Amino acid sequence: ARLPFLVDRLAEAVCIEALGMSDLVREHVETLVSERAALMADLAEMEGVETVDSAANFFLFRTPLAAADLRTALAARGVLIRDVTGYPELAPQGGQPGWTRVSVGAPAENRAFVAALADVLAG
């Protein structure tokens, strides 16, 4: 049996080395925070899209589409999101579709996600 999120020795060694590079780590964190804010702002401008504020490298959002349908449509455009409707608190409730999760990526990846989502929502 393996624990969830198990890190192998190579990843552990790289991480330990990276911890000694505080300027680089700080720069990456600043970029992540900035990109997360930009992504959430872009989604806030889209009609029918709701987001949940986050301090992590990902956030939850939902659209008028069912989470599984949205995941499939985005995957067809080369963009992967996570359907988290298996968690009872994130499942469809009260006529609202369930939630999905998107991870914050590099700026180009984030722009591709926003463009693909806009395309899917436009029909």
All heavy atoms as an XYZ file, in Angstrom:
910
protein
N       0.850     -1.190      0.000
C       0.000      0.000      0.000
C       0.883      1.237      0.000
O       1.964      1.241      0.580
C      -0.913     -0.008      1.219
N       0.408      2.274     -0.674
C       1.148      3.534     -0.740
C       0.276      4.643     -0.162
O      -0.916      4.684     -0.400
C       1.493      3.871     -2.183
C       2.513      2.918     -2.772
C       2.831      3.285     -4.164
N       3.436      4.620     -4.191
C       4.198      5.066     -5.147
N       4.452      4.291     -6.181
N       4.710      6.264     -5.125
N       0.918      5.520      0.545
C       0.205      6.671      1.077
C      -0.169      7.605     -0.060
O       0.548      7.692     -1.060
C       1.092      7.416      2.082
C       1.467      6.650      3.339
C       2.481      7.445      4.149
C       0.230      6.393      4.171
N      -1.273      8.332      0.095
C      -1.600      9.306     -0.956
C      -0.541     10.407     -0.999
O       0.042     10.774      0.015
C      -2.956      9.855     -0.536
C      -3.160      9.447      0.865
C      -2.235      8.305      1.156
N      -0.293     10.909     -2.195
C       0.650     11.999     -2.412
C       2.070     11.616     -1.997
O       2.837     12.449     -1.551
C       0.210     13.275     -1.696
C      -1.235     13.598     -1.928
C      -2.148     13.578     -0.898
C      -1.686     13.897     -3.207
C      -3.481     13.863     -1.128
C      -3.025     14.179     -3.449
C      -3.924     14.166     -2.403
N       2.399     10.344     -2.142
C       3.738      9.872     -1.806
C       4.755     10.540     -2.735
O       4.559     10.634     -3.936
C       3.800      8.349     -1.978
C       5.076      7.682     -1.508
C       5.254      7.850     -0.001
C       5.048      6.210     -1.847
N       5.848     11.009     -2.166
C       6.901     11.679     -2.917
C       8.093     10.727     -3.012
O       8.524     10.174     -2.005
C       7.330     12.989     -2.213
C       8.473     13.662     -2.933
C       6.141     13.924     -2.081
N       8.612     10.543     -4.232
C       9.752      9.642     -4.382
C      11.048     10.334     -3.945
O      11.077     11.527     -3.665
C       9.856      9.103     -5.820
C      10.111     10.190     -6.852
O      10.791     11.181     -6.550
O       9.635     10.020     -7.984
N      12.131      9.595     -3.880
C      13.404     10.128     -3.371
C      13.957     11.259     -4.226
O      14.517     12.221     -3.721
C      14.430      9.005     -3.249
C      14.112      8.074     -2.119
C      15.135      6.966     -2.054
N      14.656      5.970     -1.123
C      15.399      5.411     -0.204
N      16.671      5.718     -0.115
N      14.895      4.526      0.614
N      13.832     11.148     -5.537
C      14.333     12.201     -6.413
C      13.562     13.504     -6.168
O      14.173     14.567     -6.015
C      14.219     11.790     -7.886
C      14.632     12.862     -8.887
C      16.091     13.265     -8.684
C      14.390     12.381    -10.309
N      12.248     13.421     -6.119
C      11.442     14.618     -5.867
C      11.769     15.205     -4.494
O      11.840     16.431     -4.324
C       9.963     14.287     -5.959
N      11.989     14.352     -3.521
C      12.344     14.819     -2.184
C      13.686     15.555     -2.208
O      13.829     16.629     -1.624
C      12.420     13.627     -1.222
C      12.783     14.015      0.194
C      12.886     12.801      1.116
O      12.358     11.722      0.777
O      13.500     12.951      2.185
N      14.672     14.995     -2.911
C      15.992     15.633     -2.991
C      15.908     16.987     -3.696
O      16.522     17.967     -3.250
C      16.974     14.721     -3.725
N      15.136     17.054     -4.773
C      14.967     18.316     -5.492
C      14.278     19.348     -4.593
O      14.677     20.518     -4.545
C      14.185     18.096     -6.812
C      13.784     19.419     -7.433
C      15.014     17.271     -7.776
N      13.265     18.918     -3.881
C      12.538     19.831     -2.995
C      13.445     20.359     -1.887
O      13.444     21.557     -1.592
C      11.329     19.117     -2.402
S      10.311     20.197     -1.386
N      14.225     19.500     -1.291
C      15.140     19.929     -0.230
C      16.141     20.942     -0.778
O      16.435     21.958     -0.150
C      15.838     18.707      0.410
C      14.816     17.915      1.241
C      17.024     19.138      1.264
C      15.303     16.578      1.730
N      16.635     20.683     -1.981
C      17.568     21.617     -2.624
C      16.881     22.957     -2.903
O      17.452     24.026     -2.685
C      18.102     21.006     -3.920
C      19.274     21.717     -4.508
C      20.537     21.652     -3.656
O      20.742     20.663     -2.925
O      21.313     22.613     -3.724
N      15.634     22.896     -3.387
C      14.888     24.122     -3.708
C      14.618     24.961     -2.460
O      14.591     26.195     -2.532
C      13.579     23.777     -4.394
N      14.441     24.307     -1.330
C      14.189     25.048     -0.091
C      15.367     25.945      0.282
O      15.198     26.939      0.971
C      13.859     24.088      1.050
C      12.480     23.438      0.955
C      12.324     22.385      2.048
C      11.373     24.463      1.020
N      16.538     25.603     -0.195
C      17.714     26.443      0.046
C      17.793     27.633     -0.896
O      18.676     28.477     -0.765
N      16.892     27.703     -1.850
C      16.873     28.805     -2.825
C      15.662     29.695     -2.556
O      14.728     29.768     -3.359
C      16.804     28.234     -4.241
C      17.934     27.314     -4.586
S      17.625     26.592     -6.225
C      18.979     25.445     -6.326
N      15.698     30.379     -1.429
C      14.517     31.125     -0.995
C      14.080     32.196     -1.990
O      12.880     32.439     -2.151
C      14.749     31.733      0.388
O      15.864     32.602      0.364
N      15.007     32.842     -2.677
C      14.615     33.855     -3.664
C      13.829     33.230     -4.813
O      12.821     33.788     -5.259
C      15.840     34.589     -4.209
C      16.484     35.500     -3.181
O      15.811     35.829     -2.181
O      17.653     35.875     -3.383
N      14.277     32.081     -5.288
C      13.585     31.390     -6.367
C      12.199     30.925     -5.911
O      11.209     31.087     -6.629
C      14.410     30.196     -6.844
C      13.821     29.366     -7.979
C      13.672     30.211     -9.237
C      14.703     28.161     -8.244
N      12.121     30.357     -4.726
C      10.843     29.899     -4.187
C       9.898     31.086     -4.033
O       8.728     31.020     -4.424
C      11.031     29.155     -2.848
C       9.694     28.864     -2.187
C      11.827     27.871     -3.054
N      10.384     32.188     -3.492
C       9.559     33.387     -3.310
C       9.040     33.887     -4.656
O       7.876     34.253     -4.796
C      10.353     34.487     -2.599
C       9.523     35.704     -2.246
C      10.307     36.753     -1.450
N      10.855     36.217     -0.209
C      12.157     35.920     -0.017
N      13.045     36.125     -0.962
N      12.575     35.435      1.134
N       9.890     33.886     -5.674
C       9.495     34.329     -7.011
C       8.380     33.441     -7.572
O       7.400     33.939     -8.140
C      10.704     34.305     -7.943
C      10.410     34.751     -9.350
C      11.643     34.666    -10.240
O      12.747     35.001     -9.767
O      11.475     34.250    -11.398
N       8.515     32.132     -7.396
C       7.486     31.208     -7.878
C       6.172     31.399     -7.128
O       5.091     31.355     -7.741
C       7.959     29.759     -7.781
C       8.900     29.374     -8.880
N       8.486     29.105    -10.163
C      10.237     29.237     -8.893
C       9.524     28.819    -10.916
N      10.606     28.883    -10.166
N       6.253     31.612     -5.840
C       5.041     31.841     -5.049
C       4.363     33.135     -5.485
O       3.138     33.183     -5.654
C       5.351     31.852     -3.538
C       4.146     32.335     -2.731
C       5.780     30.463     -3.075
N       5.130     34.183     -5.709
C       4.559     35.449     -6.165
C       3.877     35.289     -7.519
O       2.794     35.836     -7.743
C       5.640     36.532     -6.229
C       6.098     36.994     -4.864
C       7.328     37.897     -4.905
O       7.862     38.166     -6.008
O       7.769     38.321     -3.819
N       4.493     34.548     -8.422
C       3.886     34.295     -9.724
C       2.588     33.506     -9.573
O       1.575     33.847    -10.192
C       4.865     33.535    -10.650
O       6.027     34.332    -10.833
C       4.233     33.211    -11.990
N       2.611     32.491     -8.737
C       1.414     31.686     -8.501
C       0.287     32.542     -7.950
O      -0.848     32.469     -8.431
C       1.726     30.538     -7.538
C       0.494     29.752     -7.127
C       0.382     28.494     -7.954
C       0.510     29.444     -5.666
N       0.572     33.355     -6.966
C      -0.459     34.207     -6.358
C      -1.027     35.166     -7.393
O      -2.251     35.349     -7.498
C       0.111     34.960     -5.132
C      -0.845     36.041     -4.642
C       0.428     33.974     -4.010
N      -0.163     35.765     -8.188
C      -0.595     36.692     -9.235
C      -1.438     35.979    -10.294
O      -2.488     36.479    -10.712
C       0.635     37.342     -9.874
O       0.261     38.129    -10.973
N      -0.995     34.819    -10.734
C      -1.728     34.064    -11.745
C      -3.073     33.574    -11.215
O      -4.067     33.574    -11.944
C      -0.892     32.884    -12.249
C       0.207     33.290    -13.189
C      -0.332     33.887    -14.480
O      -1.267     33.323    -15.097
O       0.183     34.938    -14.895
N      -3.107     33.163     -9.959
C      -4.384     32.722     -9.372
C      -5.376     33.880     -9.361
O      -6.532     33.731     -9.749
C      -4.161     32.176     -7.961
C      -5.443     31.635     -7.319
C      -5.235     31.190     -5.892
N      -4.825     32.316     -5.086
C      -3.848     32.280     -4.175
N      -3.180     31.170     -3.961
N      -3.552     33.348     -3.481
N      -4.922     35.063     -8.956
C      -5.795     36.239     -8.938
C      -6.282     36.588    -10.340
O      -7.463     36.907    -10.540
C      -5.061     37.419     -8.312
N      -5.400     36.520    -11.321
C      -5.782     36.827    -12.701
C      -6.801     35.814    -13.227
O      -7.783     36.194    -13.880
C      -4.544     36.852    -13.595
N      -6.567     34.532    -12.945
C      -7.511     33.498    -13.382
C      -8.882     33.716    -12.768
O      -9.909     33.651    -13.462
C      -7.001     32.112    -12.965
C      -6.146     31.345    -13.933
C      -5.690     30.033    -13.305
C      -6.878     31.074    -15.212
N      -8.902     33.966    -11.477
C     -10.185     34.157    -10.803
C     -10.888     35.404    -11.325
O     -12.115     35.411    -11.482
C      -9.984     34.193     -9.293
C      -9.542     32.839     -8.750
S      -9.403     32.782     -6.971
C     -11.137     32.592     -6.554
N     -10.139     36.452    -11.634
C     -10.734     37.668    -12.197
C     -11.306     37.385    -13.584
O     -12.403     37.850    -13.917
C      -9.696     38.786    -12.255
N     -10.573     36.618    -14.388
C     -11.069     36.269    -15.723
C     -12.368     35.471    -15.628
O     -13.318     35.723    -16.373
C     -10.029     35.454    -16.498
C      -8.854     36.292    -16.977
O      -8.966     37.538    -17.025
O      -7.816     35.685    -17.309
N     -12.419     34.526    -14.713
C     -13.623     33.717    -14.561
C     -14.787     34.538    -14.007
O     -15.940     34.319    -14.380
C     -13.357     32.494    -13.678
C     -12.910     31.237    -14.429
C     -11.626     31.446    -15.185
C     -12.814     30.059    -13.500
N     -14.494     35.506    -13.142
C     -15.545     36.356    -12.576
C     -16.245     37.169    -13.659
O     -17.415     37.542    -13.502
C     -14.952     37.275    -11.515
N     -15.553     37.435    -14.756
C     -16.140     38.194    -15.863
C     -17.017     37.333    -16.764
O     -17.749     37.865    -17.597
C     -15.037     38.847    -16.692
C     -14.291     39.936    -15.950
C     -13.182     40.555    -16.782
O     -13.116     40.271    -18.003
O     -12.391     41.307    -16.212
N     -16.955     36.017    -16.607
C     -17.741     35.117    -17.446
C     -19.114     34.896    -16.822
O     -19.222     34.569    -15.641
C     -17.023     33.774    -17.615
C     -15.743     33.866    -18.372
S     -14.995     32.223    -18.518
C     -13.483     32.621    -19.359
N     -20.134     35.062    -17.645
C     -21.503     34.910    -17.154
C     -21.747     33.486    -16.675
O     -21.405     32.512    -17.355
C     -22.493     35.253    -18.261
C     -23.913     35.297    -17.771
C     -24.872     35.826    -18.807
O     -24.444     36.586    -19.684
O     -26.057     35.472    -18.719
N     -22.316     33.379    -15.479
C     -22.687     32.079    -14.933
C     -21.568     31.322    -14.257
O     -21.775     30.208    -13.795
N     -20.383     31.899    -14.178
C     -19.254     31.214    -13.544
C     -19.098     31.732    -12.119
O     -19.099     32.933    -11.879
C     -17.939     31.423    -14.330
C     -16.775     30.748    -13.617
C     -18.077     30.873    -15.744
N     -18.983     30.802    -11.205
C     -18.813     31.130     -9.786
C     -17.515     30.498     -9.294
O     -17.215     29.355     -9.650
C     -20.011     30.559     -9.008
C     -20.013     30.843     -7.539
C     -21.229     30.239     -6.844
O     -22.101     29.644     -7.515
O     -21.288     30.343     -5.611
N     -16.735     31.232     -8.513
C     -15.479     30.705     -7.978
C     -15.511     30.729     -6.450
O     -16.293     31.457     -5.849
C     -14.265     31.529     -8.455
O     -14.407     32.862     -7.983
C     -14.159     31.517     -9.969
N     -14.644     29.939     -5.869
C     -14.442     29.930     -4.418
C     -13.035     30.433     -4.165
O     -12.073     29.887     -4.719
C     -14.618     28.512     -3.833
C     -14.313     28.513     -2.336
C     -16.019     27.989     -4.096
N     -12.907     31.472     -3.364
C     -11.597     32.046     -3.071
C     -10.679     30.974     -2.500
O     -11.133     30.038     -1.833
C     -11.743     33.207     -2.101
C     -10.534     34.109     -2.098
O      -9.777     34.097     -3.086
O     -10.338     34.829     -1.107
N      -9.401     31.118     -2.758
C      -8.439     30.097     -2.372
C      -7.098     30.726     -2.034
O      -6.741     31.768     -2.582
C      -8.256     29.117     -3.541
O      -7.243     28.190     -3.268
N      -6.358     30.061     -1.163
C      -4.986     30.451     -0.859
C      -4.027     29.367     -1.347
O      -2.845     29.398     -1.037
C      -4.818     30.676      0.641
N      -4.541     28.428     -2.114
C      -3.746     27.288     -2.592
C      -3.336     27.489     -4.048
O      -3.606     28.527     -4.634
C      -4.566     26.002     -2.448
N      -2.743     26.473     -4.628
C      -2.342     26.532     -6.036
C      -3.464     26.040     -6.948
O      -3.244     25.704     -8.100
C      -1.058     25.731     -6.282
C      -1.268     24.249     -6.068
O      -2.124     23.828     -5.286
N      -0.483     23.448     -6.749
N      -4.665     26.006     -6.434
C      -5.853     25.616     -7.192
C      -7.048     26.322     -6.580
O      -6.964     26.883     -5.480
C      -6.056     24.092     -7.169
C      -6.336     23.561     -5.793
C      -7.644     23.486     -5.310
C      -5.306     23.151     -4.971
C      -7.903     23.006     -4.029
C      -5.540     22.669     -3.692
C      -6.852     22.601     -3.228
N      -8.162     26.307     -7.305
C      -9.409     26.813     -6.729
C     -10.587     26.080     -7.348
O     -10.451     25.411     -8.382
C      -9.548     28.328     -6.876
C      -9.567     28.838     -8.293
C     -10.759     28.986     -8.988
C      -8.381     29.183     -8.930
C     -10.771     29.461    -10.288
C      -8.388     29.665    -10.228
C      -9.590     29.804    -10.917
N     -11.726     26.189     -6.699
C     -12.949     25.559     -7.172
C     -13.760     26.565     -7.970
O     -13.765     27.755     -7.674
C     -13.784     25.072     -5.991
C     -13.125     24.048     -5.071
C     -14.044     23.743     -3.893
C     -12.772     22.782     -5.822
N     -14.454     26.043     -8.988
C     -15.373     26.887     -9.741
C     -16.493     26.022    -10.293
O     -16.382     24.801    -10.363
C     -14.648     27.624    -10.877
C     -14.251     26.768    -12.041
C     -15.003     26.790    -13.214
C     -13.144     25.949    -11.988
C     -14.647     26.002    -14.302
C     -12.780     25.161    -13.069
C     -13.539     25.185    -14.231
N     -17.589     26.673    -10.638
C     -18.662     25.958    -11.317
C     -19.272     26.860    -12.370
O     -19.163     28.082    -12.301
C     -19.707     25.423    -10.358
C     -20.531     26.446     -9.635
C     -21.537     25.749     -8.745
N     -22.149     26.689     -7.827
C     -22.878     26.344     -6.794
N     -23.086     25.062     -6.536
N     -23.402     27.248     -6.000
N     -19.863     26.209    -13.337
C     -20.496     26.888    -14.460
C     -21.915     26.343    -14.566
O     -22.283     25.420    -13.833
C     -19.734     26.604    -15.771
O     -19.973     25.253    -16.150
C     -18.242     26.865    -15.628
N     -22.707     26.845    -15.485
C     -24.037     26.266    -15.677
C     -24.010     24.819    -16.180
O     -25.002     24.113    -16.106
C     -24.679     27.188    -16.722
C     -23.954     28.482    -16.595
C     -22.553     28.104    -16.237
N     -22.861     24.373    -16.686
C     -22.732     23.005    -17.195
C     -22.466     22.020    -16.064
O     -21.823     22.358    -15.069
C     -21.584     22.919    -18.196
C     -21.680     23.817    -19.422
C     -20.397     23.733    -20.222
C     -22.878     23.436    -20.260
N     -22.901     20.799    -16.250
C     -22.566     19.734    -15.300
C     -21.047     19.556    -15.299
O     -20.398     19.664    -16.347
C     -23.251     18.433    -15.691
N     -20.496     19.272    -14.141
C     -19.043     19.159    -14.000
C     -18.451     18.121    -14.955
O     -17.418     18.366    -15.580
C     -18.678     18.834    -12.554
N     -19.086     16.983    -15.098
C     -18.564     15.933    -15.985
C     -18.581     16.396    -17.442
O     -17.630     16.131    -18.197
C     -19.370     14.650    -15.817
N     -19.641     17.093    -17.837
C     -19.720     17.596    -19.215
C     -18.655     18.660    -19.468
O     -18.030     18.691    -20.536
C     -21.107     18.173    -19.498
C     -22.197     17.109    -19.469
O     -21.882     15.907    -19.626
O     -23.363     17.494    -19.288
N     -18.448     19.526    -18.495
C     -17.428     20.565    -18.622
C     -16.038     19.940    -18.734
O     -15.238     20.315    -19.584
C     -17.487     21.522    -17.437
C     -16.449     22.636    -17.424
C     -16.636     23.554    -18.626
C     -16.540     23.418    -16.121
N     -15.761     18.956    -17.887
C     -14.462     18.278    -17.921
C     -14.218     17.643    -19.282
O     -13.147     17.779    -19.873
C     -14.389     17.213    -16.820
C     -13.042     16.501    -16.761
C     -13.011     15.417    -15.689
N     -14.130     14.505    -15.724
C     -14.272     13.495    -16.588
N     -13.347     13.260    -17.491
N     -15.321     12.701    -16.535
N     -15.228     16.984    -19.818
C     -15.104     16.331    -21.127
C     -14.870     17.358    -22.235
O     -13.999     17.169    -23.096
C     -16.367     15.497    -21.425
O     -16.498     14.495    -20.410
C     -16.288     14.840    -22.781
N     -15.628     18.446    -22.218
C     -15.494     19.475    -23.255
C     -14.128     20.147    -23.205
O     -13.516     20.411    -24.244
C     -16.605     20.509    -23.104
N     -13.633     20.416    -22.005
C     -12.309     21.031    -21.885
C     -11.208     20.051    -22.277
O     -10.231     20.431    -22.919
C     -12.087     21.575    -20.475
C     -12.881     22.828    -20.114
C     -12.694     23.174    -18.640
C     -12.491     24.000    -20.992
N     -11.367     18.797    -21.912
C     -10.363     17.787    -22.271
C     -10.246     17.672    -23.789
O      -9.142     17.503    -24.325
C     -10.711     16.442    -21.652
N     -11.366     17.797    -24.488
C     -11.342     17.744    -25.949
C     -10.555     18.916    -26.532
O     -10.095     18.857    -27.669
C     -12.767     17.745    -26.498
N     -10.372     19.962    -25.733
C      -9.604     21.138    -26.162
C      -8.208     21.148    -25.555
O      -7.510     22.151    -25.590
C     -10.367     22.403    -25.782
C     -11.622     22.605    -26.623
C     -12.571     23.615    -25.960
N     -13.721     23.895    -26.815
C     -14.786     23.108    -26.935
N     -14.848     21.960    -26.267
N     -15.797     23.448    -27.721
N      -7.819     20.024    -24.955
C      -6.471     19.890    -24.402
C      -6.280     20.488    -23.024
O      -5.150     20.693    -22.588
N      -7.374     20.752    -22.322
C      -7.297     21.354    -20.988
C      -7.897     20.380    -19.977
O      -9.015     19.894    -20.159
C      -8.066     22.699    -20.940
C      -8.103     23.253    -19.530
C      -7.433     23.700    -21.901
N      -7.154     20.116    -18.916
C      -7.613     19.182    -17.898
C      -8.003     19.922    -16.625
O      -7.257     20.776    -16.142
C      -6.529     18.158    -17.587
C      -6.060     17.317    -18.765
C      -4.956     16.361    -18.321
C      -7.215     16.558    -19.388
N      -9.179     19.590    -16.124
C      -9.638     20.062    -14.829
C     -10.066     18.834    -14.041
O     -10.124     17.730    -14.586
C     -10.818     21.064    -14.946
C     -12.011     20.407    -15.648
C     -10.365     22.337    -15.652
C     -13.273     21.224    -15.604
N     -10.379     19.024    -12.787
C     -10.761     17.888    -11.953
C     -12.218     18.027    -11.537
O     -12.608     19.051    -10.969
C      -9.863     17.827    -10.728
C     -10.100     16.624     -9.887
C      -9.038     16.507     -8.836
N      -9.094     15.194     -8.266
C      -8.316     14.779     -7.316
N      -7.392     15.583     -6.839
N      -8.427     13.577     -6.831
N     -13.005     17.021    -11.821
C     -14.392     16.951    -11.375
C     -14.360     16.499     -9.919
O     -13.913     15.401     -9.613
C     -15.142     15.944    -12.248
C     -16.588     15.742    -11.838
O     -17.001     16.208    -10.756
O     -17.320     15.100    -12.611
N     -14.801     17.362     -9.015
C     -14.756     17.033     -7.583
C     -16.146     16.793     -7.009
O     -16.353     16.877     -5.801
C     -14.001     18.120     -6.779
C     -12.524     18.134     -7.117
C     -14.621     19.495     -6.986
N     -17.102     16.478     -7.895
C     -18.468     16.264     -7.433
C     -18.625     14.969     -6.638
O     -19.689     14.735     -6.072
C     -19.457     16.273     -8.615
O     -19.070     15.266     -9.559
C     -19.491     17.636     -9.292
N     -17.588     14.157     -6.572
C     -17.630     12.955     -5.753
C     -17.603     13.268     -4.265
O     -17.971     12.427     -3.440
N     -17.171     14.460     -3.906
C     -17.213     14.894     -2.515
C     -18.619     15.426     -2.245
O     -19.094     16.313     -2.968
C     -16.192     15.998     -2.245
C     -14.758     15.556     -2.426
C     -14.076     15.814     -3.605
C     -14.093     14.881     -1.409
C     -12.759     15.414     -3.778
C     -12.782     14.470     -1.567
C     -12.126     14.742     -2.754
O     -10.823     14.338     -2.921
N     -19.312     14.908     -1.237
C     -20.710     15.299     -1.025
C     -20.932     16.811     -0.947
O     -21.916     17.323     -1.472
C     -21.061     14.621      0.302
C     -20.126     13.464      0.392
C     -18.856     13.915     -0.275
N     -20.015     17.531     -0.328
C     -20.183     18.976     -0.183
C     -20.046     19.716     -1.514
O     -20.449     20.864     -1.632
C     -19.149     19.550      0.802
C     -19.221     18.961      2.191
C     -18.460     17.638      2.341
O     -17.814     17.172      1.368
O     -18.543     17.058      3.420
N     -19.441     19.083     -2.508
C     -19.171     19.717     -3.799
C     -20.052     19.173     -4.918
O     -19.938     19.601     -6.060
C     -17.692     19.547     -4.155
C     -16.709     20.080     -3.109
C     -15.285     19.760     -3.502
C     -16.894     21.561     -2.897
N     -20.941     18.254     -4.568
C     -21.848     17.647     -5.544
C     -22.958     18.631     -5.909
O     -23.186     19.614     -5.191
C     -22.440     16.367     -4.959
N     -23.660     18.382     -7.019
C     -24.791     19.240     -7.368
C     -25.810     19.272     -6.236
O     -26.121     18.242     -5.636
C     -25.380     18.554     -8.605
C     -24.264     17.758     -9.180
C     -23.445     17.316     -7.996
N     -26.293     20.471     -5.935
C     -27.278     20.637     -4.864
C     -28.237     21.763     -5.221
O     -27.822     22.772     -5.789
C     -26.593     20.974     -3.537
C     -25.707     19.882     -3.017
C     -24.982     20.277     -1.739
O     -25.161     21.357     -1.212
N     -24.153     19.385     -1.254
N     -29.489     21.589     -4.886
C     -30.476     22.642     -5.073
C     -30.583     23.149     -6.500
O     -30.776     24.337     -6.725
N     -30.424     22.253     -7.461
C     -30.513     22.654     -8.855
C     -29.239     23.271     -9.409
O     -29.163     23.605    -10.584
N     -28.229     23.438     -8.566
C     -26.937     23.989     -9.007
C     -26.024     22.848     -9.455
O     -26.017     21.785     -8.843
C     -26.248     24.736     -7.855
C     -26.936     26.000     -7.432
C     -26.750     27.096     -8.461
O     -25.732     27.172     -9.125
N     -27.761     27.927     -8.611
N     -25.240     23.075    -10.522
C     -24.281     22.040    -10.917
C     -23.177     21.907     -9.864
O     -22.995     22.792     -9.031
C     -23.717     22.560    -12.242
C     -23.993     24.009    -12.251
C     -25.191     24.245    -11.374
N     -22.476     20.809     -9.918
C     -21.387     20.591     -8.972
C     -20.148     21.385     -9.329
O     -20.070     22.060    -10.351
N     -19.162     21.272     -8.460
C     -17.931     22.050     -8.566
C     -16.850     21.293     -9.322
O     -16.823     20.069     -9.344
C     -17.421     22.388     -7.168
C     -18.347     23.292     -6.445
C     -19.369     22.913     -5.607
C     -18.373     24.718     -6.484
N     -20.019     24.030     -5.139
C     -19.429     25.150     -5.653
C     -17.605     25.673     -7.149
C     -19.729     26.485     -5.462
C     -17.903     27.012     -6.947
C     -18.952     27.410     -6.118
N     -15.941     22.051     -9.907
C     -14.739     21.510    -10.513
C     -13.547     22.240     -9.919
O     -13.692     23.297     -9.309
C     -14.740     21.673    -12.047
O     -14.946     23.036    -12.363
C     -15.814     20.832    -12.685
N     -12.381     21.666    -10.113
C     -11.149     22.240     -9.565
C     -10.178     22.477    -10.704
O     -10.006     21.623    -11.573
C     -10.555     21.252     -8.561
C      -9.194     21.640     -8.057
C      -8.629     20.540     -7.204
N      -7.191     20.540     -7.356
C      -6.351     19.946     -6.541
N      -6.802     19.245     -5.529
N      -5.069     20.008     -6.747
N      -9.548     23.635    -10.691
C      -8.514     23.928    -11.671
C      -7.246     24.311    -10.923
O      -7.299     25.040     -9.934
C      -8.936     25.039    -12.664
C      -9.151     26.371    -11.976
C      -7.921     25.177    -13.789
N      -6.123     23.781    -11.381
C      -4.831     24.138    -10.803
C      -4.258     25.332    -11.553
O      -4.415     25.447    -12.767
C      -3.852     22.967    -10.900
O      -4.305     21.888    -10.115
N      -3.598     26.202    -10.832
C      -2.951     27.360    -11.439
C      -1.668     26.869    -12.090
O      -0.873     26.176    -11.462
C      -2.653     28.442    -10.377
C      -1.975     29.645    -11.011
C      -3.933     28.844     -9.645
N      -1.478     27.223    -13.353
C      -0.296     26.789    -14.079
C       0.569     27.961    -14.482
O       0.478     29.055    -13.918
N       1.379     27.734    -15.483
C       2.199     28.795    -16.061
C       1.265     29.774    -16.775
O       0.156     29.403    -17.162
C       3.201     28.199    -17.032
N       1.695     31.016    -16.964
C       0.820     32.002    -17.606
C       0.206     31.528    -18.927
O      -1.000     31.699    -19.142
C       1.745     33.203    -17.806
C       2.713     33.107    -16.665
C       2.950     31.630    -16.511
N       0.966     30.902    -19.793
C       0.424     30.428    -21.070
C      -0.627     29.339    -20.864
O      -1.639     29.298    -21.573
C       1.551     29.920    -21.965
N      -0.398     28.464    -19.905
C      -1.376     27.415    -19.609
C      -2.669     28.024    -19.080
O      -3.773     27.592    -19.444
C      -0.807     26.442    -18.575
C       0.375     25.646    -19.064
C       1.092     24.914    -17.949
O       1.146     25.415    -16.808
O       1.623     23.822    -18.247
N      -2.541     29.012    -18.229
C      -3.724     29.665    -17.666
C      -4.530     30.377    -18.744
O      -5.762     30.324    -18.746
C      -3.316     30.637    -16.564
C      -2.655     29.928    -15.401
O      -2.898     28.750    -15.157
N      -1.810     30.639    -14.700
N      -3.842     31.046    -19.684
C      -4.551     31.717    -20.781
C      -5.260     30.692    -21.660
O      -6.374     30.923    -22.136
C      -3.598     32.559    -21.625
C      -2.819     33.652    -20.892
C      -3.618     34.808    -20.297
N      -4.358     34.594    -19.072
C      -3.850     34.584    -17.825
N      -2.577     34.754    -17.608
N      -4.632     34.413    -16.785
N      -4.616     29.551    -21.884
C      -5.244     28.483    -22.686
C      -6.498     27.971    -21.998
O      -7.520     27.703    -22.653
C      -4.243     27.351    -22.927
N      -6.450     27.818    -20.687
C      -7.618     27.382    -19.930
C      -8.756     28.383    -20.070
O      -9.896     28.013    -20.349
C      -7.257     27.173    -18.450
C      -8.443     27.156    -17.531
C      -9.359     26.113    -17.580
C      -8.664     28.179    -16.639
C     -10.466     26.089    -16.747
C      -9.762     28.180    -15.800
C     -10.670     27.132    -15.844
N      -8.462     29.664    -19.893
C      -9.495     30.694    -19.974
C     -10.116     30.714    -21.375
O     -11.345     30.777    -21.522
C      -8.930     32.078    -19.592
C      -9.899     33.191    -19.917
C      -8.563     32.116    -18.109
N      -9.292     30.621    -22.396
C      -9.795     30.625    -23.774
C     -10.673     29.396    -24.033
O     -11.740     29.509    -24.647
C      -8.638     30.679    -24.766
N     -10.226     28.232    -23.579
C     -11.007     27.006    -23.778
C     -12.317     27.064    -23.020
O     -13.369     26.674    -23.541
C     -10.183     25.790    -23.347
N     -12.289     27.577    -21.799
C     -13.521     27.688    -21.013
C     -14.493     28.654    -21.687
O     -15.688     28.344    -21.796
C     -13.203     28.148    -19.591
C     -14.410     28.306    -18.662
C     -15.162     26.986    -18.494
C     -13.958     28.832    -17.305
N     -14.009     29.779    -22.156
C     -14.870     30.742    -22.855
C     -15.489     30.081    -24.091
O     -16.687     30.271    -24.369
C     -14.077     31.981    -23.234
N     -14.707     29.306    -24.815
C     -15.192     28.621    -26.001
C     -16.288     27.626    -25.648
O     -17.330     27.569    -26.306
C     -14.021     27.923    -26.710
C     -14.424     27.301    -28.032
O     -15.092     27.980    -28.835
O     -14.065     26.123    -28.250
N     -16.066     26.839    -24.608
C     -17.052     25.838    -24.178
C     -18.341     26.535    -23.749
O     -19.447     26.116    -24.127
C     -16.489     24.967    -23.035
C     -17.589     24.139    -22.385
C     -15.384     24.057    -23.560
N     -18.219     27.597    -22.974
C     -19.413     28.285    -22.477
C     -20.174     29.013    -23.575
O     -21.387     29.210    -23.462
C     -19.032     29.255    -21.357
C     -18.489     28.597    -20.079
C     -18.091     29.649    -19.069
C     -19.502     27.611    -19.494
N     -19.478     29.393    -24.630
C     -20.129     30.075    -25.749
C     -20.977     29.095    -26.572
O     -21.810     29.514    -27.356
C     -19.099     30.742    -26.639
N     -20.735     27.811    -26.353
C     -21.537     26.803    -27.016
C     -20.897     26.279    -28.224
O     -21.298     25.649    -29.090
